[in-house]
């Protein structure tokens, strides 16, 4: 009975860690999908590529938590570190912290296509002013003059997105490290064949001597040949 209670407690502990990590991974998946949609609309290619890679490693985290696979959890933890650094870079870039400038280093986001964040023109309350030039026998030329009236500047919208991913990454990384540590401890201390006080061990330790298998005694075999 003591062994059964101990095993049940361990299963509940694993379930709580598994559920917590799975919840964080699901929140990361939702946040990544939401961000991917707006990055696709704004043709921001680098955030799109990193977002797709992030979804793959999030799946590693979910399967690693449910199937108790340390290697998958390690892969998810390593990528979480890179994902954390990438989002810090995005924040520094949009806020132009240090030597980074969005005007000079926007190639890191759009891969040189000149694309801008979708939120630049489509934020809440934003009014875009265009200069429309019409010339005979030529297509109309539409040039953007400026954007005003936005309730929140597009840079801060992108910073908020990156900050949310940083918070989720830190939580997911911390839970993953704890999960891997506890999983390794259980691998070292728990007997997966019979448990701590399992009936398997008790049965074999109390087997009557009369029912134990007798060792096999090897007897020499003599071969007789006729000598002629």
C-alpha positions in Angstrom: 0.0 0.0 0.0 2.9 2.4 0.8 4.3 1.8 -2.6 1.0 2.4 -4.4 0.6 5.7 -2.6 4.1 6.8 -3.5 3.6 5.9 -7.1 0.3 7.8 -7.3 1.9 10.9 -5.8 4.7 10.7 -8.4 2.2 10.4 -11.2 0.2 13.4 -10.0 3.4 15.4 -9.8 4.4 14.5 -13.4 0.8 15.3 -14.5 1.0 18.7 -13.0 4.3 19.5 -14.7 3.1 18.0 -18.0 -0.1 20.0 -17.9 1.7 23.3 -17.0 4.3 22.9 -19.8 1.6 21.9 -22.3 -0.5 25.0 -21.4 2.5 27.3 -22.0 3.2 25.6 -25.3 -0.4 26.0 -26.4 -0.3 29.7 -25.5 3.0 30.0 -27.5 1.3 28.3 -30.4 -1.6 30.7 -30.4 0.6 33.8 -30.0 2.8 32.6 -32.8 -0.1 31.9 -35.2 -1.5 35.4 -34.5 1.8 37.0 -35.1 2.4 35.0 -38.3 -0.9 36.3 -39.8 0.2 39.9 -39.5 3.7 39.2 -40.6 2.4 37.5 -43.7 0.1 40.5 -44.4 3.1 42.9 -44.1 5.5 40.6 -46.0 8.0 40.5 -43.1 9.9 37.4 -44.2 12.4 36.9 -41.4 9.7 36.9 -38.7 7.6 34.5 -40.8 10.5 32.0 -41.1 11.4 32.2 -37.5 7.7 31.9 -36.6 7.3 28.7 -38.5 10.5 27.2 -36.9 9.1 28.2 -33.5 5.9 26.2 -34.2 8.0 23.1 -35.0 9.9 23.3 -31.7 6.7 24.0 -29.8 5.4 20.7 -31.1 8.7 19.1 -29.8 7.9 20.6 -26.4 4.3 19.3 -26.4 5.3 15.7 -27.5 8.3 15.7 -25.1 6.1 16.6 -22.2 3.4 14.0 -23.0 5.7 11.2 -23.9 8.4 12.0 -21.4 11.1 12.4 -24.0 14.1 14.3 -22.6 15.7 14.8 -26.0 12.7 16.6 -27.4 12.5 18.7 -24.3 16.2 19.6 -24.6 15.6 20.6 -28.2 12.7 22.8 -27.2 14.7 24.4 -24.4 17.6 25.2 -26.7 15.3 26.8 -29.2 13.5 28.7 -26.5 16.8 30.4 -25.7 17.3 31.4 -29.4 13.7 32.5 -29.6 14.2 34.7 -26.5 17.2 36.4 -28.0 15.5 36.9 -31.3 12.6 38.7 -29.7 15.0 40.8 -27.7 16.6 41.8 -31.0 13.2 42.8 -32.4 12.6 45.0 -29.4 16.0 46.7 -29.6 15.5 47.2 -33.3 12.0 48.8 -33.1 13.0 51.0 -30.2 16.4 51.7 -31.8 18.3 50.9 -28.7 22.1 51.1 -29.0 23.5 51.1 -32.6 20.4 49.5 -34.1 18.2 51.7 -36.3 15.0 50.5 -38.0 15.8 52.7 -41.1 19.3 51.2 -41.5 18.7 47.6 -40.3 15.2 46.9 -41.5 16.8 44.3 -43.9 17.0 42.0 -40.9 13.2 41.9 -40.9 12.2 42.2 -44.6 15.3 40.6 -46.2 15.8 43.7 -48.4 12.3 43.8 -49.9 11.4 47.2 -48.4 8.3 45.9 -46.7 7.0 47.4 -43.5 5.0 46.2 -40.5 1.3 45.7 -41.3 0.5 47.8 -38.3 2.2 50.8 -39.8 -0.8 51.7 -41.9 -3.5 49.5 -40.4 -3.3 50.3 -36.7 -6.3 51.5 -34.7 -7.2 55.0 -35.7 -4.5 55.3 -38.3 -5.2 57.7 -41.3 -2.9 57.3 -44.3 -2.3 60.4 -46.5 -1.5 59.7 -50.2 -0.3 62.0 -53.0 -2.0 60.8 -56.2 -0.4 61.8 -59.5 -2.2 61.4 -62.7 -0.5 61.8 -66.1 -2.1 61.3 -69.5 -1.6 57.9 -71.0 0.3 56.7 -67.9 -0.8 54.8 -64.9 -1.7 56.7 -61.7 1.1 57.1 -59.3 0.2 56.9 -55.6 2.8 58.0 -53.0 2.3 57.8 -49.3 2.9 61.1 -47.6 2.4 60.1 -44.0 0.4 58.3 -41.4 -1.2 60.0 -38.4 -4.0 59.5 -35.8 -2.8 56.1 -34.6 -3.8 55.2 -31.1 -0.6 53.2 -30.7 2.5 53.6 -32.8 3.2 50.4 -34.8 6.6 50.1 -33.2 5.1 49.7 -29.8 2.6 47.1 -31.2 5.6 45.0 -32.4 7.3 45.5 -29.1 4.3 44.3 -27.2 4.1 41.2 -29.5 7.8 40.4 -28.8 7.5 41.0 -25.1 4.6 38.5 -24.9 6.8 35.9 -26.6 9.7 36.7 -24.2 7.5 36.1 -21.2 6.1 32.8 -22.5 9.6 31.7 -23.6 11.0 32.3 -20.1 8.1 30.4 -18.5 8.4 27.5 -20.9 12.2 27.3 -20.6 12.0 27.3 -16.7 9.3 24.6 -16.7 11.2 22.5 -19.2 14.4 22.6 -17.2 12.5 21.6 -14.1 10.8 18.8 -16.0 14.0 17.5 -17.4 15.7 17.6 -14.0 12.9 15.8 -12.2 12.6 13.3 -15.0 16.3 12.4 -14.7 15.9 12.0 -11.0 13.1 9.6 -11.4 15.0 7.6 -14.0 17.9 7.2 -11.4 15.7 6.3 -8.4 12.7 4.5 -9.7 12.7 0.8 -10.7 10.6 0.7 -13.8 10.4 -3.1 -13.7 8.8 -3.6 -10.3 8.7 -0.2 -8.5 10.0 0.5 -5.0 7.9 -2.1 -3.1 6.4 -3.9 -5.9 4.9 -7.4 -5.8 7.6 -8.4 -8.3 10.4 -7.8 -5.8 8.5 -9.2 -2.8 7.5 -12.4 -4.6 11.0 -13.2 -5.7 12.5 -12.4 -2.3 10.1 -14.8 -0.5 10.2 -17.7 -2.9 10.5 -21.0 -1.0 13.8 -22.8 -1.5 11.9 -25.9 -2.7 10.5 -24.0 -5.6 13.7 -22.4 -6.7 15.3 -23.8 -9.8 18.2 -26.1 -9.2 21.4 -25.3 -10.9 22.2 -27.5 -13.9 25.2 -29.8 -13.2 27.3 -30.6 -16.2 28.4 -34.3 -16.4 31.2 -35.5 -18.6 30.3 -37.5 -21.6 32.5 -40.5 -22.4 32.7 -41.7 -26.0 33.8 -45.3 -26.6 35.5 -46.2 -29.8 36.7 -49.6 -31.0 40.5 -49.6 -31.4 41.5 -51.9 -34.2 
